[in-house]
Amino acid sequence: MSISNTVMKIHPLSDVQSKKIGPETVIWQYTIILPGATIGNNCNINSHCFIENDVLIGNNVTVKCGVYIWDGITIEDNVHIGPNVTFTNDLYPRSKHNFEISKTVIKHGASLGANATIIAGITIGEFALIGAGSVVTKNIPNNTLWKGNPARQTAYVCNCGNKLDAALHCKFCNSDYKIVNGRIILR
């Protein structure tokens, strides 16, 4: 990921301390970004967000309003984080104690619906789709749709974001998939 400090837009009511923000990234009002955070190119960080130091956000990422991204979280390219998604980074939280940060990775092309809760230490696979309000407590495979509390797989999804039919075919973009060794892949 190449990072530059040119041609980005930062709202004057935000507190952006990081120098590692890519071009064409837009940061809206009342957002705080700490100095150690890295944010890629062409991202859209909406208002009322907080991004801690040990955070890596890839290119073309959308972070909607009210999202707090804590130390230990990596968000790869082309990810959508819906409004008020909640991340955690401590599996056993207590006030004023030392803890080991549990790393969380959101893989390329994944989408997290509004108000989803992502428990620390998991990986959400490429092009996975998490339904609004879901509570994700375990690793999520690529190209799967998860909903509920706790989140359960309800379907397979195409890279384009639409549900696949029973034959693992996408009627929207005409892509076909197959399952090999328990993983879904394009044919």
Solvent accessible surface area in square Angstrom, and as a share of the most:
residue,aa,sasa,rsa
1,M,109,0.49
2,S,83,0.53
3,I,59,0.30
4,S,40,0.26
5,N,80,0.41
6,T,81,0.47
7,V,101,0.58
8,M,45,0.20
9,K,136,0.58
10,I,70,0.35
11,H,54,0.24
12,P,119,0.75
13,L,103,0.51
14,S,21,0.13
15,D,68,0.35
16,V,33,0.19
17,Q,72,0.32
18,S,6,0.04
19,K,148,0.63
20,K,85,0.36
21,I,0,0.00
22,G,0,0.00
23,P,33,0.21
24,E,98,0.44
25,T,0,0.00
26,V,34,0.19
27,I,1,0.01
28,W,111,0.39
29,Q,56,0.25
30,Y,114,0.43
31,T,0,0.00
32,I,71,0.36
33,I,0,0.00
34,L,37,0.18
35,P,72,0.45
36,G,29,0.28
37,A,0,0.00
38,T,24,0.14
39,I,0,0.00
40,G,0,0.00
41,N,36,0.18
42,N,85,0.44
43,C,3,0.02
44,N,53,0.27
45,I,0,0.00
46,N,18,0.09
47,S,13,0.09
48,H,102,0.45
49,C,4,0.02
50,F,44,0.18
51,I,0,0.00
52,E,36,0.16
53,N,58,0.30
54,D,73,0.38
55,V,6,0.03
56,L,72,0.36
57,I,0,0.00
58,G,3,0.02
59,N,30,0.15
60,N,66,0.34
61,V,1,0.00
62,T,36,0.21
63,V,0,0.00
64,K,66,0.28
65,C,55,0.33
66,G,23,0.23
67,V,0,0.00
68,Y,108,0.41
69,I,0,0.00
70,W,75,0.26
71,D,28,0.14
72,G,4,0.04
73,I,1,0.00
74,T,40,0.23
75,I,1,0.00
76,E,50,0.23
77,D,49,0.25
78,N,65,0.34
79,V,2,0.01
80,H,68,0.30
81,I,0,0.00
82,G,1,0.01
83,P,49,0.31
84,N,74,0.38
85,V,2,0.01
86,T,66,0.38
87,F,3,0.01
88,T,42,0.24
89,N,17,0.09
90,D,23,0.12
91,L,88,0.44
92,Y,177,0.67
93,P,88,0.55
94,R,191,0.70
95,S,100,0.65
96,K,203,0.86
97,H,65,0.29
98,N,153,0.78
99,F,91,0.38
100,E,155,0.70
101,I,57,0.29
102,S,22,0.14
103,K,121,0.51
104,T,1,0.01
105,V,40,0.23
106,I,0,0.00
107,K,60,0.26
108,H,58,0.26
109,G,15,0.14
110,A,0,0.00
111,S,31,0.20
112,L,1,0.00
113,G,18,0.17
114,A,34,0.27
115,N,90,0.46
116,A,0,0.00
117,T,35,0.21
118,I,1,0.00
119,I,51,0.26
120,A,5,0.04
121,G,41,0.40
122,I,13,0.07
123,T,48,0.28
124,I,0,0.00
125,G,4,0.04
126,E,61,0.27
127,F,46,0.19
128,A,1,0.01
129,L,54,0.27
130,I,1,0.00
131,G,13,0.12
132,A,78,0.60
133,G,42,0.40
134,S,0,0.00
135,V,32,0.19
136,V,1,0.00
137,T,71,0.41
138,K,113,0.48
139,N,97,0.49
140,I,6,0.03
141,P,69,0.44
142,N,39,0.20
143,N,9,0.05
144,T,1,0.01
145,L,11,0.06
146,W,18,0.06
147,K,95,0.40
148,G,36,0.35
149,N,113,0.58
150,P,59,0.37
151,A,6,0.05
152,R,148,0.54
153,Q,71,0.32
154,T,76,0.44
155,A,18,0.14
156,Y,64,0.24
157,V,1,0.00
158,C,2,0.01
159,N,56,0.29
160,C,65,0.39
161,G,42,0.41
162,N,48,0.24
163,K,118,0.50
164,L,16,0.08
165,D,73,0.38
166,A,113,0.88
167,A,73,0.57
168,L,25,0.12
169,H,46,0.21
170,C,0,0.00
171,K,159,0.68
172,F,129,0.54
173,C,61,0.37
174,N,111,0.57
175,S,28,0.18
176,D,59,0.31
177,Y,3,0.01
178,K,76,0.32
179,I,82,0.42
180,V,61,0.35
181,N,148,0.76
182,G,69,0.67
183,R,149,0.54
184,I,12,0.06
185,I,73,0.37
186,L,90,0.45
187,R,177,0.64
